[in-house]
Amino acid sequence: MVRVRFAPSPTGGLHIGGVRTALYNYLFARKNNGTFILRIEDTDQNRYVEGAEQYIMDSLNWCGIAPDESPQTAGEFGPYRQSERLDLYKQYAQQLLDKGLAYYAFDTPEELEEMRKELQEAKAANQQYSSSNRMKMRNSLTQSPVEVDKLMAGGSPYVIRIKIPADETIEVNDIVRGKVSVQTNTMDDKILMKSDGYPTYHLANIVDDHLMKITHVIRGEEWLPSAPLHVFLYKSFGWEAPQFAHLPLLLKPEGNGKLSKRDADRLGFPIFPLNWTDPTTGELSEGFKEKGYLPETMVNFLALLGWNPGNEKEIFSLEELTQIFELERISKAGAKFDIQKANWLNEHYLRSTPVNVLAKDVKLRAEEAGFDCAIQKAESIVTLLVERSTFIQDIWNNGQFFFVIPSAYDEKTARKKWTDEAVEVLKLFSSLITELSVPKAEAFKQILEKATTELGTGLGRVMPALRLALTGQGGGPDLMGIMEVLGVDETKKRIEIAIDRLTTK
Ligand code: GLU
């Protein structure tokens, strides 16, 4: 029975890399008829950010990858917030103390600083609190039981540390990276319980993964260095370790170095799935959603950032992914965050969205801007513009001329294409369309052809001028379609205004 978890710390906006981790967990769970759990790892009091947990939920919901068990949809393994499980961690830390696999340490910050200096000066191979120097420190291994009791009774702050043995090898079997071996002499006696009585990530994570019956730990590569300690902790408790799969880093679009918020800002794309306002600075970061990316795009894009289907296919729905996703096809190499690919996918999914859905959006935006917009008109606009749009709001932004008479005309087009010849055709065309009974694109075209033939010229010589008159622009969607949306009166009016403004100059 597969059980996997996404275990973010609510320390701020959920980075897009976190969404990828959640997605891979979700896909693996669905592929194997398993359970996908969201656990909130909020044991670091100093880094806790109000609203971050809700933001995580909202982000997963938006992508369509809601967890089966979470703080908000509790299952039988709750609570799903670590801050509500503190007693458990104390209990398990005590187990390790009782077995002699962990110990109390009373060293003050000054003493620890002193230790670091000494290790540095001695150029010690291991510069951390470890088997090599723990017997020189102030802890329950070096102090008498009476002294330990006295320190505790006197309220001296203490932590609980794991006792990593010397001269052993720990092996981590990672599904993505294969076997990773680590010498215990290079490891340190990590803190399990902090002086504030809270567990560290390592202890809480292992206890919870065990109690929540997690079978596979799928998480970012930045946690690979912690895996040997985790394996050692499972062994110390006498528990079977889950299987591990560490996901490759997300790299800058250029390919070198880890993707950061700074890169995203520099290159003008989001790093958070949804809008996120930093509660301390008040800085608002635009989310992928608000930027106009569709959830289908996000899922497809993130799925391919570190995983591949083993063929050239690039378009995948969430449903399809849940049928073919395999941990074995995750790559070791970092994945370049190619935003162009996301844009390309968004164009694909935008074009696959039903016209009436996009039309409702256009209608809404038009009305917000103070314009009336019948749904049929919005649908025609969508049909004309969707092929030229990357984001949903591009349709509205590029289609504003349907609602307002141009206030300016593209200068280059005006200079080159606004000819006396074109103006003559426009005048004739304008008078000929007055009687148009069925103002469809095809009819406008026929009349324009008639006008050009009558005046001995060709369509290509007058269309840029007509477009300029109607839209103010040098390029755009099908001109006949534009006239169909504008209608006869508006078309005539715009031609007249353009002649007035452009010809008298
Ligand atoms: N709380 C850790 C994080 O914020 C979880 C790491 C893990 O999945 O083990 O990413």
Boltz pocket constraint, residues with backbone or C-beta under 6 A from the ligand:
constraints:
  - pocket:
      binder: B
      contacts: [[A, 5], [A, 6], [A, 7], [A, 8], [A, 9], [A, 41], [A, 201], [A, 205], [A, 218], [A, 219], [A, 220], [A, 223]]
      max_distance: 6.0
